[in-house]
Amino acid sequence: FFCFQAEDGIRERSPSRGSGDVEKRQIMTPAMIASFISGLWMLALNPELVTEFWFHVKFAAVFLMAGVHGKFSKMRRLLENDEKPLSSKAYRIWNEVPTVLMIIIVVMAVAKPI
């Protein structure tokens, strides 16, 4: 969503490309909270996971994902105030970060390769 808002004049031409506030409130934040709750529950049921290296990689990736969530919230607020500190290309690159983190998280949880 951010890359569209970073391009000059796109908000005026297409107000339907909103800032993603609905997605944040109704999808992203509840999903993040559910992920943390289920992860803590899994750890409570299986405390020996703390000794597994794959779990540490997954844990770090989940916390990085939470940090990215916070970064995206800040980006959204800046764009709502018509501040564009990054180029649309930079926003497109940032858009891929959650995908890479998700792949790491899923591979670590399913394959436990390390």
LONU-144755 format. One line per field, with one value per atom (N, C-alpha, C): atom name; x, y, z; residue in three letters. Coordinates in pm, 1 decimal. Atoms other than C-alpha are relative to their C-alpha. Layout:
<rs>
atom: c(CA_...)
east: c(X_...)
north: c(Y_...)
up: c(Z_...)
rest: c(Ala_...)
</rs>
This chain:
<rs>
atom: c(N_CA_C_N_CA_C_N_CA_C_N_CA_C_N_CA_C_N_CA_C_N_CA_C_N_CA_C_N_CA_C_N_CA_C_N_CA_C_N_CA_C_N_CA_C_N_CA_C_N_CA_C_N_CA_C_N_CA_C_N_CA_C_N_CA_C_N_CA_C_N_CA_C_N_CA_C_N_CA_C_N_CA_C_N_CA_C_N_CA_C_N_CA_C_N_CA_C_N_CA_C_N_CA_C_N_CA_C_N_CA_C_N_CA_C_N_CA_C_N_CA_C_N_CA_C_N_CA_C_N_CA_C_N_CA_C_N_CA_C_N_CA_C_N_CA_C_N_CA_C_N_CA_C_N_CA_C_N_CA_C_N_CA_C_N_CA_C_N_CA_C_N_CA_C_N_CA_C_N_CA_C_N_CA_C_N_CA_C_N_CA_C_N_CA_C_N_CA_C_N_CA_C_N_CA_C_N_CA_C_N_CA_C_N_CA_C_N_CA_C_N_CA_C_N_CA_C_N_CA_C_N_CA_C_N_CA_C_N_CA_C_N_CA_C_N_CA_C_N_CA_C_N_CA_C_N_CA_C_N_CA_C_N_CA_C_N_CA_C_N_CA_C_N_CA_C_N_CA_C_N_CA_C_N_CA_C_N_CA_C_N_CA_C_N_CA_C_N_CA_C_N_CA_C_N_CA_C_N_CA_C_N_CA_C_N_CA_C_N_CA_C_N_CA_C_N_CA_C_N_CA_C_N_CA_C_N_CA_C_N_CA_C_N_CA_C_N_CA_C_N_CA_C_N_CA_C_N_CA_C_N_CA_C_N_CA_C_N_CA_C_N_CA_C_N_CA_C_N_CA_C_N_CA_C_N_CA_C_N_CA_C_N_CA_C_N_CA_C)
east: c(81.1_0.0_85.7_-80.2_278.8_60.5_-66.6_443.9_-93.1_93.9_126.7_-9.6_11.6_107.2_127.1_-126.8_473.3_13.7_-5.3_417.1_-80.4_62.2_328.5_-139.2_134.2_-38.4_-89.9_82.5_-163.1_-119.9_112.1_-379.7_-113.8_105.6_-563.6_-76.6_64.8_-634.7_-82.1_67.6_-743.9_-11.7_14.2_-873.7_-28.1_27.4_-964.3_126.7_-126.3_-595.9_36.3_-16.9_-615.0_128.3_-124.8_-346.6_9.8_-6.4_-431.0_-40.4_38.1_-576.9_-92.8_92.4_-855.5_76.6_-78.7_-607.2_81.4_-80.6_-390.1_-84.9_83.7_-673.4_-66.5_81.7_-868.5_76.5_-73.0_-598.9_138.5_-140.8_-237.6_22.0_-22.7_-249.3_-60.3_52.4_-487.4_78.6_-79.2_-283.0_133.0_-125.6_37.7_-21.1_30.0_-119.4_-28.3_29.7_-255.4_127.7_-127.0_90.5_82.3_-74.3_253.2_-65.1_69.7_-12.8_20.2_-16.9_5.7_145.4_-141.2_386.4_35.7_-24.5_395.9_-67.7_71.1_139.8_80.8_-81.6_352.7_123.7_-117.7_656.0_-33.7_42.2_463.6_-25.2_26.3_357.6_126.1_-122.3_704.1_122.7_-110.1_971.3_136.7_-129.6_1252.5_30.4_-23.9_1209.0_104.8_-95.6_1425.9_142.2_-134.5_1728.4_26.2_-13.9_1665.7_42.1_-49.5_1859.4_-103.6_101.5_1579.4_-103.8_98.1_1349.7_52.0_-58.9_1590.1_-7.8_8.8_1599.1_-144.1_141.7_1218.7_-42.5_32.9_1183.9_51.6_-58.0_1418.7_-77.5_75.3_1228.5_-137.5_131.3_896.2_13.9_-19.5_1033.1_37.9_-27.4_1175.5_-128.7_128.2_829.6_-79.7_69.2_683.5_62.8_-67.3_946.4_-38.1_42.3_855.0_-142.8_137.6_490.5_1.8_-12.7_589.7_54.3_-56.7_798.8_-106.6_106.9_503.6_-103.9_94.4_277.6_53.3_-60.6_523.1_-2.8_5.3_544.7_-140.6_138.5_165.7_-33.8_28.4_144.3_67.9_-69.8_406.5_-69.9_68.2_225.9_-136.0_127.6_-105.2_19.8_-32.0_64.6_70.2_-62.9_189.8_150.2_-145.2_547.7_45.2_-47.4_738.4_150.7_-143.8_1078.0_70.4_-58.7_1133.4_-58.5_50.3_1097.8_-98.7_93.9_830.0_75.9_-81.8_1109.1_38.3_-34.8_1218.7_-120.2_120.1_859.5_-27.7_18.6_839.8_95.3_-96.0_1153.2_-45.8_51.3_1015.7_-119.7_117.6_700.0_37.1_-42.5_900.3_55.4_-60.0_1050.7_-90.7_84.3_745.4_-7.2_4.2_740.0_124.0_-124.3_1104.3_-3.2_8.5_1049.8_-99.5_99.9_737.2_57.5_-60.8_930.5_96.3_-92.8_1201.1_-76.8_79.3_940.6_-62.3_67.3_751.1_100.5_-101.1_1063.7_54.7_-51.3_1196.9_-101.3_102.9_865.7_-31.1_41.9_793.1_118.3_-112.3_1132.1_100.2_-97.8_1336.7_138.5_-119.8_1647.6_131.0_-128.1_1909.6_-1.2)
north: c(-119.5_0.0_126.3_-120.1_241.4_49.4_-42.7_241.6_85.9_-81.6_382.2_140.8_-131.3_664.1_81.3_-72.0_748.8_64.8_-58.3_821.3_129.7_-132.8_1185.0_-2.4_-20.4_1259.4_-121.7_120.9_902.3_4.8_-6.3_975.8_84.6_-86.2_1254.2_-69.5_65.7_1042.3_-121.1_122.9_730.1_-10.2_5.3_774.6_-140.3_135.9_404.2_-72.0_58.8_324.9_63.6_-60.0_411.1_-42.2_21.7_387.8_-138.9_133.1_33.8_-4.5_-4.1_137.8_-115.0_111.2_-121.4_-131.4_122.0_-394.0_-12.4_1.7_-296.4_-36.6_23.0_-290.5_-136.7_119.8_-591.7_-126.4_119.0_-823.7_-7.4_9.2_-739.1_-7.6_-1.4_-652.7_-121.7_121.6_-935.0_-126.2_116.3_-1185.6_-3.8_-4.3_-1069.2_-40.4_34.9_-1095.2_-149.9_143.5_-1443.8_-81.9_71.0_-1550.1_-3.3_-2.7_-1438.1_-89.0_82.9_-1605.2_-148.0_142.2_-1934.9_-43.4_33.5_-1924.0_-18.9_15.4_-1871.4_-124.7_121.5_-2148.4_-123.5_110.9_-2382.0_-17.2_5.4_-2295.1_-50.6_48.4_-2355.4_-151.2_143.5_-2700.0_-80.4_66.3_-2782.6_83.0_-88.7_-2598.8_-41.9_43.8_-2809.8_61.0_-67.6_-2615.9_109.7_-107.9_-2345.8_-46.4_52.3_-2572.9_-22.4_24.5_-2612.1_128.0_-116.7_-2379.7_54.0_-44.5_-2369.5_87.5_-78.5_-2236.4_141.8_-132.6_-1949.5_83.2_-70.8_-1860.1_44.4_-33.4_-1873.3_111.1_-98.9_-1673.6_137.7_-127.2_-1403.2_55.7_-45.5_-1389.6_53.1_-46.9_-1351.4_138.7_-131.9_-1061.0_104.3_-92.3_-904.8_37.3_-27.2_-938.8_101.5_-97.8_-752.1_138.4_-127.5_-481.4_60.7_-47.3_-457.3_54.0_-47.1_-423.2_142.2_-133.0_-125.4_100.8_-88.1_22.1_37.2_-27.4_-10.4_94.8_-92.4_164.2_142.8_-133.0_454.1_52.9_-41.4_462.4_47.5_-35.7_472.8_137.0_-130.3_764.6_113.4_-104.0_960.4_27.4_-18.9_902.0_67.1_-67.0_1008.0_150.2_-142.1_1340.3_57.0_-39.4_1364.2_17.6_3.7_1305.9_-125.4_113.2_1082.3_-13.2_8.6_1003.1_-102.5_102.6_706.8_8.2_4.8_658.1_-116.0_110.9_432.4_-130.4_121.3_184.6_-54.3_43.0_175.3_-64.8_60.2_107.7_-137.5_130.0_-175.0_-103.6_91.9_-329.5_-36.5_26.8_-292.0_-94.9_84.7_-463.5_-148.2_139.7_-784.0_-55.9_45.2_-800.6_-98.9_97.6_-968.6_-135.0_125.8_-1228.1_-83.8_71.9_-1320.8_-53.7_45.1_-1336.2_-114.0_106.6_-1548.2_-132.0_121.7_-1796.2_-60.8_49.2_-1822.7_-63.1_50.9_-1870.0_-134.5_124.6_-2140.1_-112.6_104.8_-2330.1_-47.4_40.2_-2325.5_-82.6_71.8_-2444.9_-136.8_124.5_-2715.7_-95.3_88.1_-2848.8_-18.2_1.6_-2772.2_-40.0_43.0_-2779.3_7.6_-20.0_-2670.3_-74.5)
up: c(0.0_0.0_0.0_-17.9_87.5_-130.4_123.4_-253.7_-85.1_76.9_-411.0_56.9_-63.0_-158.6_-13.8_13.2_-203.9_-137.3_133.5_-571.6_-0.4_-2.2_-628.6_-59.9_50.5_-665.0_-1.0_11.5_-637.8_95.4_-94.1_-332.5_-53.5_53.2_-509.7_-112.6_112.9_-816.6_42.0_-38.4_-629.8_151.8_-145.0_-275.0_51.9_-46.5_-263.7_43.8_-44.6_-214.9_133.1_-130.7_152.0_67.0_-71.1_412.3_60.5_-56.9_516.4_145.6_-140.9_850.6_35.5_-26.1_825.0_6.4_-0.1_737.5_127.9_-122.1_1032.6_120.9_-117.3_1284.7_-0.6_4.7_1163.1_-36.8_42.7_1028.9_63.3_-38.3_1107.0_151.1_-144.8_1477.4_68.6_-63.3_1582.1_-37.0_40.8_1379.5_74.6_-74.1_1546.6_145.3_-139.1_1891.9_12.3_-1.3_1812.1_-17.4_20.2_1691.6_128.4_-125.7_2014.6_105.7_-99.3_2230.0_-29.4_32.8_2041.3_15.0_-19.4_2045.4_145.9_-144.1_2420.8_54.4_-40.2_2463.9_-41.8_48.3_2251.5_87.5_-85.3_2462.3_139.7_-131.4_2785.4_-3.1_12.5_2659.6_-30.8_44.6_2523.5_38.0_-39.0_2727.5_-54.6_53.7_2578.2_-137.5_128.5_2251.6_11.7_-22.0_2404.0_-32.1_26.9_2352.7_-149.0_143.2_1977.0_-73.4_72.5_1744.7_-97.9_96.2_1483.5_69.2_-74.8_1753.9_24.5_-20.4_1825.0_-128.1_128.3_1453.6_-23.4_19.0_1435.1_95.6_-102.0_1756.9_-40.5_44.3_1624.6_-119.6_117.6_1294.0_38.8_-46.5_1477.4_63.9_-59.8_1680.8_-104.2_109.6_1366.3_-73.2_65.1_1212.1_81.9_-84.4_1510.2_-15.3_23.1_1459.5_-133.9_132.0_1091.5_7.7_-20.1_1196.7_57.7_-58.0_1412.2_-99.9_103.3_1130.7_-102.2_95.6_891.8_59.0_-64.4_1143.5_-5.6_6.9_1155.7_-143.2_140.9_774.6_-36.6_30.0_754.9_57.0_-61.9_997.9_-76.1_76.3_802.9_-132.1_127.9_475.1_17.2_-26.7_629.9_16.9_-16.8_709.1_-123.1_127.0_348.1_10.9_-8.2_458.2_-73.3_79.7_217.3_16.0_-22.9_368.2_-89.6_85.1_133.2_-140.6_137.3_-239.6_-14.3_21.8_-384.2_-16.8_14.2_-470.0_138.2_-136.0_-103.9_67.9_-58.0_1.2_-61.0_65.2_-254.4_57.1_-61.8_-104.3_141.1_-135.0_249.6_-4.5_14.4_124.7_-4.0_10.4_67.1_129.9_-125.6_417.1_75.3_-70.2_579.6_-72.0_74.8_301.1_29.1_-29.5_358.5_142.7_-139.3_734.9_14.9_-7.6_687.1_-51.5_54.2_472.5_102.0_-102.9_740.2_114.9_-112.6_1013.7_-33.7_38.0_824.9_-20.2_20.5_717.0_133.8_-131.3_1072.0_78.4_-75.5_1215.4_-59.9_65.1_956.8_-19.8_35.3_843.6_114.2_-110.4_1157.6_-53.1_70.8_935.9_78.2_-70.1_1187.9_131.4)
rest: c(Phe_Phe_Phe_Phe_Phe_Phe_Cys_Cys_Cys_Phe_Phe_Phe_Gln_Gln_Gln_Ala_Ala_Ala_Glu_Glu_Glu_Asp_Asp_Asp_Gly_Gly_Gly_Ile_Ile_Ile_Arg_Arg_Arg_Glu_Glu_Glu_Arg_Arg_Arg_Ser_Ser_Ser_Pro_Pro_Pro_Ser_Ser_Ser_Arg_Arg_Arg_Gly_Gly_Gly_Ser_Ser_Ser_Gly_Gly_Gly_Asp_Asp_Asp_Val_Val_Val_Glu_Glu_Glu_Lys_Lys_Lys_Arg_Arg_Arg_Gln_Gln_Gln_Ile_Ile_Ile_Met_Met_Met_Thr_Thr_Thr_Pro_Pro_Pro_Ala_Ala_Ala_Met_Met_Met_Ile_Ile_Ile_Ala_Ala_Ala_Ser_Ser_Ser_Phe_Phe_Phe_Ile_Ile_Ile_Ser_Ser_Ser_Gly_Gly_Gly_Leu_Leu_Leu_Trp_Trp_Trp_Met_Met_Met_Leu_Leu_Leu_Ala_Ala_Ala_Leu_Leu_Leu_Asn_Asn_Asn_Pro_Pro_Pro_Glu_Glu_Glu_Leu_Leu_Leu_Val_Val_Val_Thr_Thr_Thr_Glu_Glu_Glu_Phe_Phe_Phe_Trp_Trp_Trp_Phe_Phe_Phe_His_His_His_Val_Val_Val_Lys_Lys_Lys_Phe_Phe_Phe_Ala_Ala_Ala_Ala_Ala_Ala_Val_Val_Val_Phe_Phe_Phe_Leu_Leu_Leu_Met_Met_Met_Ala_Ala_Ala_Gly_Gly_Gly_Val_Val_Val_His_His_His_Gly_Gly_Gly_Lys_Lys_Lys_Phe_Phe_Phe_Ser_Ser_Ser_Lys_Lys_Lys_Met_Met_Met_Arg_Arg_Arg_Arg_Arg_Arg_Leu_Leu_Leu_Leu_Leu_Leu_Glu_Glu_Glu_Asn_Asn_Asn_Asp_Asp_Asp_Glu_Glu_Glu_Lys_Lys_Lys_Pro_Pro_Pro_Leu_Leu_Leu_Ser_Ser_Ser_Ser_Ser_Ser_Lys_Lys_Lys_Ala_Ala_Ala_Tyr_Tyr_Tyr_Arg_Arg_Arg_Ile_Ile_Ile_Trp_Trp_Trp_Asn_Asn_Asn_Glu_Glu_Glu_Val_Val_Val_Pro_Pro_Pro_Thr_Thr_Thr_Val_Val_Val_Leu_Leu_Leu_Met_Met_Met_Ile_Ile_Ile_Ile_Ile_Ile_Ile_Ile_Ile_Val_Val_Val_Val_Val_Val_Met_Met_Met_Ala_Ala_Ala_Val_Val_Val_Ala_Ala_Ala_Lys_Lys_Lys_Pro_Pro_Pro_Ile_Ile_Ile)
</rs>
